Amino acid sequence: MSVRYAILGLLAQKPRHGYELRSAFEAVVGGDANWEVKPAQIYTTLERLEEADLVERTSDLGEGDEPSRRVYAVTGSGHAALKEWFAQGVTPDHQRDEFFVKLMTALVSGEGKLDRIIQTQRAHLFQELHAATTMRDSYDPFSEMAQILLLDKSIMHLEADLRWLDIAEMRLEEVKGQPLPEPEIRRRGRPRKVITDSGDPPRQTAVSRKQ
């Protein structure tokens, strides 16, 4: 979703063709190492934006229908959609965390050593923190403050993840001593009507299908 609106914003700055949009997006996010987009994603997004009347094709720099040569500009509807996006908050997706899934899978399967998994993750995060700090300190604060700002956010997330690992390690024995998460079993099949002798309206009960 962010790529869609970033493209609208870049086209609001000035009309661009697909290749230029990809380069401009990577410049905004601090390089493809931070957020890589494939050319196909750019062109597919442009097609969908055009179908939604949020962008329009203003010219074709080459012959034929070569996507990389089409120049696009934002429409009035596109400007309105962009303003609406700016007016909304963004909900971070912290609960879909791969490491937490790994930790819980090790717990329910009994196949992994939880303390070792936490130690390995902590060492990995320290390496990531060192790399991010080194990269941030290499930027010039007089001309590259946007990149520094982005890396500051990454560093703060890494520091928070490290603190969370300390908490998880302290609570590990409590987690082990509690019941394991179990899925909710839902009955399958259509409910059947049960006729009563009291003359009351028939009630329905769920009956599982035979497998």
Buried (B, 14 or more C-beta within 10 A) or exposed (E): EEBBBBBBBBBBEEBBBBBBBBBBBBEBBBEBEEBEBEEEBBBEBBEEBBEEEBBBEEEEEEEEEEBBBBBBBBBEBBBEBBEEBEEEEEEEEEEEEEBEEBBBEBBEEEEEEBEEBBEEBBEEBEEBBEEBBEBBEEBEEEEEEEBBEBBBEBBEBBEEBBEBBEEBBEEBEEEEEEEEEEEEEEEEEEEEEEEEEEEEEEEEEEEEEEE
